[in-house]
């Protein structure tokens, strides 16, 4: 399995738009066959920070996920509406 934590920081003026796009990604991603877990969290101290915790069945499923239209659309949105590039952490469960 593949474990991912992704940290996304929205610009203040785009927080609501980014939040809606991320929630849409959750809905669509949970329908994917290789998705085991896909949870979205929002910072308590910083509402502009969003954190995904993901578990994927395999690399093939994750690769397919990354090519989905809603993921590609978010990539375009991210160019303008995030404070910085998302931080992606691939981890192993210990």
N, CA, C and O atoms as a DFTB+ gen file, in Angstrom:
376 C
 N C O
     1  1       0.837      -1.180       0.000
     2  2       0.000       0.000       0.000
     3  2       0.883       1.245       0.000
     4  3       2.062       1.201       0.351
     5  1       0.276       2.346      -0.403
     6  2       0.977       3.623      -0.470
     7  2       0.265       4.596       0.462
     8  3      -0.953       4.766       0.395
     9  1       1.049       5.231       1.332
    10  2       0.522       6.192       2.296
    11  2       1.027       7.583       1.921
    12  3       2.222       7.775       1.693
    13  1       0.125       8.539       1.860
    14  2       0.485       9.899       1.457
    15  2      -0.141      10.905       2.414
    16  3      -1.294      10.770       2.824
    17  1       0.640      11.900       2.753
    18  2       0.126      13.084       3.431
    19  2       0.442      14.262       2.525
    20  3       1.589      14.442       2.115
    21  1      -0.560      15.061       2.212
    22  2      -0.371      16.222       1.346
    23  2      -0.847      17.465       2.090
    24  3      -1.946      17.489       2.644
    25  1      -0.003      18.499       2.095
    26  2      -0.329      19.749       2.763
    27  2      -0.519      20.829       1.702
    28  3       0.357      21.068       0.870
    29  1      -1.673      21.469       1.752
    30  2      -2.062      22.459       0.758
    31  2      -2.397      23.756       1.489
    32  3      -3.185      23.757       2.435
    33  1      -1.800      24.851       1.049
    34  2      -2.038      26.143       1.694
    35  2      -2.662      27.106       0.683
    36  3      -2.015      27.546      -0.268
    37  1      -3.922      27.415       0.916
    38  2      -4.658      28.319       0.029
    39  2      -4.320      29.771       0.352
    40  3      -4.045      30.118       1.501
    41  1      -4.347      30.603      -0.672
    42  2      -4.282      32.038      -0.427
    43  2      -5.582      32.438       0.266
    44  3      -6.644      31.889      -0.027
    45  1      -5.493      33.392       1.182
    46  2      -6.649      33.788       1.992
    47  2      -7.879      34.087       1.138
    48  3      -8.981      33.628       1.437
    49  1      -7.679      34.855       0.078
    50  2      -8.820      35.287      -0.740
    51  2      -9.448      34.148      -1.556
    52  3     -10.537      34.312      -2.105
    53  1      -8.774      33.009      -1.638
    54  2      -9.289      31.874      -2.415
    55  2      -9.633      30.664      -1.539
    56  3      -9.928      29.588      -2.059
    57  1      -9.598      30.835      -0.216
    58  2      -9.800      29.699       0.688
    59  2     -11.092      28.938       0.389
    60  3     -11.069      27.711       0.298
    61  1     -12.204      29.631       0.236
    62  2     -13.486      28.959       0.003
    63  2     -13.488      28.210      -1.330
    64  3     -13.977      27.083      -1.411
    65  1     -12.958      28.820      -2.345
    66  2     -12.903      28.169      -3.659
    67  2     -12.011      26.928      -3.626
    68  3     -12.362      25.887      -4.180
    69  1     -10.864      27.048      -2.976
    70  2      -9.955      25.904      -2.848
    71  2     -10.619      24.807      -2.022
    72  3     -10.535      23.630      -2.372
    73  1     -11.269      25.182      -0.942
    74  2     -11.951      24.206      -0.089
    75  2     -12.999      23.422      -0.877
    76  3     -13.073      22.199      -0.761
    77  1     -13.803      24.113      -1.672
    78  2     -14.824      23.438      -2.478
    79  2     -14.192      22.493      -3.498
    80  3     -14.691      21.389      -3.715
    81  1     -13.103      22.921      -4.119
    82  2     -12.417      22.066      -5.096
    83  2     -11.855      20.816      -4.410
    84  3     -11.936      19.717      -4.958
    85  1     -11.289      20.984      -3.219
    86  2     -10.737      19.843      -2.487
    87  2     -11.842      18.882      -2.057
    88  3     -11.666      17.666      -2.131
    89  1     -12.969      19.411      -1.614
    90  2     -14.089      18.553      -1.216
    91  2     -14.649      17.787      -2.408
    92  3     -15.071      16.638      -2.273
    93  1     -14.652      18.422      -3.564
    94  2     -15.069      17.732      -4.789
    95  2     -14.102      16.580      -5.093
    96  3     -14.522      15.492      -5.486
    97  1     -12.809      16.836      -4.907
    98  2     -11.819      15.782      -5.128
    99  2     -12.061      14.599      -4.191
   100  3     -11.917      13.446      -4.596
   101  1     -12.424      14.881      -2.952
   102  2     -12.704      13.805      -1.993
   103  2     -13.850      12.939      -2.501
   104  3     -13.740      11.713      -2.528
   105  1     -14.934      13.564      -2.899
   106  2     -16.101      12.825      -3.379
   107  2     -15.747      11.932      -4.566
   108  3     -16.088      10.750      -4.588
   109  1     -15.063      12.506      -5.545
   110  2     -14.711      11.745      -6.754
   111  2     -13.664      10.669      -6.469
   112  3     -13.768       9.549      -6.970
   113  1     -12.666      11.008      -5.671
   114  2     -11.566      10.077      -5.409
   115  2     -12.044       8.857      -4.645
   116  3     -11.571       7.749      -4.896
   117  1     -12.956       9.036      -3.733
   118  2     -13.439       7.894      -2.947
   119  2     -14.174       6.877      -3.813
   120  3     -14.413       5.752      -3.376
   121  1     -14.532       7.255      -5.022
   122  2     -15.160       6.323      -5.960
   123  2     -14.126       5.479      -6.711
   124  3     -14.482       4.485      -7.344
   125  1     -12.868       5.865      -6.644
   126  2     -11.826       5.148      -7.370
   127  2     -11.539       3.794      -6.708
   128  3     -11.494       3.677      -5.483
   129  1     -11.351       2.802      -7.535
   130  2     -11.163       1.429      -7.069
   131  2      -9.933       1.258      -6.178
   132  3      -9.974       0.494      -5.214
   133  1      -8.851       1.952      -6.484
   134  2      -7.597       1.786      -5.740
   135  2      -7.538       2.622      -4.463
   136  3      -6.594       2.494      -3.683
   137  1      -8.529       3.468      -4.246
   138  2      -8.552       4.338      -3.064
   139  2      -9.035       3.551      -1.849
   140  3     -10.154       3.037      -1.831
   141  1      -8.188       3.467      -0.853
   142  2      -8.566       2.814       0.395
   143  2      -9.045       3.847       1.404
   144  3     -10.032       3.630       2.106
   145  1      -8.338       4.976       1.471
   146  2      -8.722       6.058       2.374
   147  2      -8.298       7.382       1.757
   148  3      -7.219       7.481       1.174
   149  1      -9.142       8.395       1.884
   150  2      -8.853       9.717       1.323
   151  2      -9.571      10.733       2.191
   152  3     -10.732      11.061       1.948
   153  1      -8.879      11.229       3.200
   154  2      -9.478      12.132       4.178
   155  2      -8.890      13.526       4.054
   156  3      -7.685      13.692       3.865
   157  1      -9.752      14.520       4.162
   158  2      -9.351      15.915       4.089
   159  2      -9.565      16.568       5.451
   160  3     -10.613      16.406       6.078
   161  1      -8.550      17.310       5.895
   162  2      -8.611      18.030       7.167
   163  2      -8.305      19.500       6.906
   164  3      -7.638      19.842       5.929
   165  1      -8.798      20.363       7.787
   166  2      -8.521      21.799       7.704
   167  2      -7.894      22.232       9.015
   168  3      -8.332      21.818      10.089
   169  1      -6.870      23.067       8.927
   170  2      -6.169      23.527      10.120
   171  2      -7.074      24.291      11.071
   172  3      -7.909      25.083      10.635
   173  1      -6.914      24.058      12.365
   174  2      -7.666      24.798      13.375
   175  2      -7.050      26.174      13.608
   176  3      -7.764      27.155      13.816
   177  1      -5.735      26.237      13.573
   178  2      -5.034      27.506      13.795
   179  2      -4.893      28.317      12.515
   180  3      -4.748      29.539      12.559
   181  1      -4.936      27.641      11.384
   182  2      -4.801      28.315      10.085
   183  2      -5.804      27.689       9.123
   184  3      -5.556      26.622       8.562
   185  1      -6.932      28.356       8.938
   186  2      -8.002      27.832       8.085
   187  2      -7.596      27.704       6.622
   188  3      -8.296      27.061       5.840
   189  1      -6.484      28.303       6.250
   190  2      -6.014      28.233       4.865
   191  2      -5.193      26.981       4.592
   192  3      -4.812      26.726       3.450
   193  1      -4.918      26.199       5.628
   194  2      -4.146      24.973       5.490
   195  2      -5.086      23.770       5.448
   196  3      -5.936      23.585       6.319
   197  1      -4.905      22.966       4.408
   198  2      -5.680      21.737       4.228
   199  2      -4.700      20.568       4.161
   200  3      -3.627      20.672       3.567
   201  1      -5.085      19.468       4.771
   202  2      -4.207      18.297       4.796
   203  2      -4.997      17.079       4.356
   204  3      -6.063      16.775       4.891
   205  1      -4.445      16.389       3.365
   206  2      -4.995      15.110       2.926
   207  2      -4.215      13.985       3.577
   208  3      -2.989      14.040       3.677
   209  1      -4.934      12.963       4.019
   210  2      -4.301      11.706       4.413
   211  2      -4.891      10.658       3.491
   212  3      -6.106      10.470       3.432
   213  1      -4.000       9.973       2.764
   214  2      -4.440       9.043       1.720
   215  2      -3.786       7.672       1.896
   216  3      -2.634       7.562       2.318
   217  1      -4.542       6.647       1.567
   218  2      -3.994       5.300       1.463
   219  2      -4.466       4.734       0.130
   220  3      -5.654       4.749      -0.194
   221  1      -3.492       4.232      -0.632
   222  2      -3.756       3.682      -1.959
   223  2      -3.365       2.217      -2.009
   224  3      -2.400       1.790      -1.375
   225  1      -4.130       1.462      -2.771
   226  2      -3.888       0.032      -2.916
   227  2      -2.522      -0.240      -3.535
   228  3      -1.783      -1.110      -3.073
   229  1      -2.189       0.519      -4.596
   230  2      -0.931       0.275      -5.297
   231  2      -0.538       1.484      -6.141
   232  3      -1.310       2.431      -6.292
   233  1       0.667       1.433      -6.683
   234  2       1.177       2.541      -7.492
   235  2       0.356       2.728      -8.762
   236  3       0.130       3.859      -9.193
   237  1      -0.083       1.652      -9.351
   238  2      -0.894       1.733     -10.568
   239  2      -2.169       2.541     -10.324
   240  3      -2.540       3.389     -11.135
   241  1      -2.830       2.273      -9.207
   242  2      -4.047       3.012      -8.865
   243  2      -3.772       4.474      -8.598
   244  3      -4.554       5.340      -8.990
   245  1      -2.652       4.758      -7.923
   246  2      -2.282       6.150      -7.650
   247  2      -1.951       6.885      -8.945
   248  3      -2.328       8.043      -9.124
   249  1      -1.246       6.205      -9.842
   250  2      -0.921       6.820     -11.133
   251  2      -2.197       7.154     -11.909
   252  3      -2.298       8.215     -12.524
   253  1      -3.158       6.249     -11.873
   254  2      -4.432       6.485     -12.552
   255  2      -5.165       7.667     -11.912
   256  3      -5.739       8.504     -12.608
   257  1      -5.136       7.723     -10.584
   258  2      -5.755       8.832      -9.849
   259  2      -5.181      10.180     -10.301
   260  3      -5.919      11.138     -10.533
   261  1      -3.872      10.232     -10.416
   262  2      -3.207      11.489     -10.764
   263  2      -3.514      11.972     -12.176
   264  3      -3.190      13.108     -12.521
   265  1      -4.129      11.131     -12.992
   266  2      -4.505      11.500     -14.362
   267  2      -5.989      11.830     -14.498
   268  3      -6.453      12.151     -15.593
   269  1      -6.735      11.754     -13.399
   270  2      -8.170      12.022     -13.443
   271  2      -8.421      13.506     -13.735
   272  3      -7.646      14.356     -13.294
   273  1      -9.479      13.826     -14.463
   274  2      -9.776      15.221     -14.825
   275  2      -9.874      16.162     -13.621
   276  3      -9.419      17.303     -13.702
   277  1     -10.455      15.713     -12.515
   278  2     -10.605      16.580     -11.349
   279  2      -9.273      16.841     -10.657
   280  3      -9.105      17.878     -10.014
   281  1      -8.339      15.930     -10.779
   282  2      -6.997      16.155     -10.221
   283  2      -6.230      17.131     -11.121
   284  3      -5.565      18.045     -10.633
   285  1      -6.330      16.930     -12.414
   286  2      -5.675      17.843     -13.356
   287  2      -6.247      19.252     -13.245
   288  3      -5.506      20.232     -13.326
   289  1      -7.556      19.356     -13.062
   290  2      -8.196      20.668     -12.909
   291  2      -7.699      21.361     -11.643
   292  3      -7.477      22.572     -11.637
   293  1      -7.527      20.591     -10.576
   294  2      -7.004      21.200      -9.354
   295  2      -5.573      21.685      -9.562
   296  3      -5.187      22.723      -9.026
   297  1      -4.795      20.953     -10.323
   298  2      -3.432      21.386     -10.624
   299  2      -3.395      22.747     -11.282
   300  3      -2.520      23.561     -10.988
   301  1      -4.339      22.998     -12.171
   302  2      -4.429      24.304     -12.828
   303  2      -4.853      25.384     -11.833
   304  3      -4.291      26.479     -11.827
   305  1      -5.833      25.082     -11.002
   306  2      -6.303      26.011      -9.984
   307  2      -5.169      26.353      -9.012
   308  3      -5.034      27.500      -8.584
   309  1      -4.366      25.357      -8.672
   310  2      -3.289      25.530      -7.696
   311  2      -2.265      26.566      -8.128
   312  3      -1.694      27.260      -7.287
   313  1      -2.027      26.678      -9.422
   314  2      -1.025      27.624      -9.922
   315  2      -1.282      29.044      -9.415
   316  3      -0.343      29.775      -9.100
   317  1      -2.544      29.423      -9.341
   318  2      -2.906      30.798      -9.004
   319  2      -3.405      30.966      -7.572
   320  3      -3.261      32.045      -6.996
   321  1      -3.987      29.925      -6.990
   322  2      -4.761      30.122      -5.769
   323  2      -4.151      29.529      -4.507
   324  3      -4.756      29.579      -3.436
   325  1      -2.947      28.964      -4.635
   326  2      -2.254      28.444      -3.457
   327  2      -1.084      29.340      -3.097
   328  3      -0.516      30.019      -3.952
   329  1      -0.734      29.333      -1.823
   330  2       0.408      30.117      -1.350
   331  2       1.726      29.556      -1.875
   332  3       2.683      30.296      -2.108
   333  1       1.759      28.242      -2.057
   334  2       2.973      27.544      -2.490
   335  2       2.555      26.203      -3.088
   336  3       1.394      25.806      -2.991
   337  1       3.499      25.520      -3.697
   338  2       3.197      24.189      -4.229
   339  2       2.824      23.261      -3.075
   340  3       3.387      23.378      -1.986
   341  1       1.885      22.342      -3.296
   342  2       1.546      21.385      -2.249
   343  2       2.773      20.592      -1.813
   344  3       3.630      20.254      -2.629
   345  1       2.845      20.302      -0.530
   346  2       3.902      19.458       0.007
   347  2       3.351      18.040       0.074
   348  3       2.331      17.790       0.716
   349  1       4.029      17.123      -0.589
   350  2       3.569      15.736      -0.660
   351  2       4.580      14.846       0.052
   352  3       5.774      14.885      -0.243
   353  1       4.089      14.049       0.988
   354  2       4.957      13.139       1.740
   355  2       4.497      11.706       1.510
   356  3       3.377      11.337       1.864
   357  1       5.372      10.904       0.913
   358  2       5.133       9.466       0.776
   359  2       5.752       8.810       2.007
   360  3       6.915       9.051       2.330
   361  1       4.973       7.988       2.682
   362  2       5.472       7.403       3.933
   363  2       5.204       5.897       3.968
   364  3       4.420       5.359       3.186
   365  1       5.875       5.256       4.890
   366  2       5.637       3.850       5.191
   367  2       5.048       3.750       6.583
   368  3       5.492       4.443       7.499
   369  1       4.075       2.912       6.747
   370  2       3.473       2.695       8.062
   371  2       4.436       1.850       8.884
   372  3       4.944       0.830       8.419
   373  1       4.677       2.292      10.115
   374  2       5.592       1.509      10.986
   375  2       4.897       1.107      12.259
   376  3       5.497       0.449      13.109
